[in-house]
């Protein structure tokens, strides 16, 4: 019975980590797109509009927080559950077609 509960808790933790990771990843992707848009149009007549869009995307330290959280997820120190994305990736998820990693 204990084994079953451990599996359930591990699955919940993995889902929470995926959700947390996805939100931070989206923040970085959107900010990067807006920054690239600005660089492509900075000398044009609406360059300031693109610059403002990028600044708004990263307002209130959203980009800083996302970067720090993603870096922490690699070390296992991210979020309430201490998401360790490297461990999750190594452990795999057979249901989604990701299999356990191999170490020397």
Secondary structure by P-SEA (a helix, b strand, c coil): caaaaaaaaaaaaaaaaaaaaaaaaaaaaaaaaaaaaaaacccccaaaaaaaaaaaaaccaaaaaaaaaaaaaaacccccccccaaaaaaaccccccccccccc
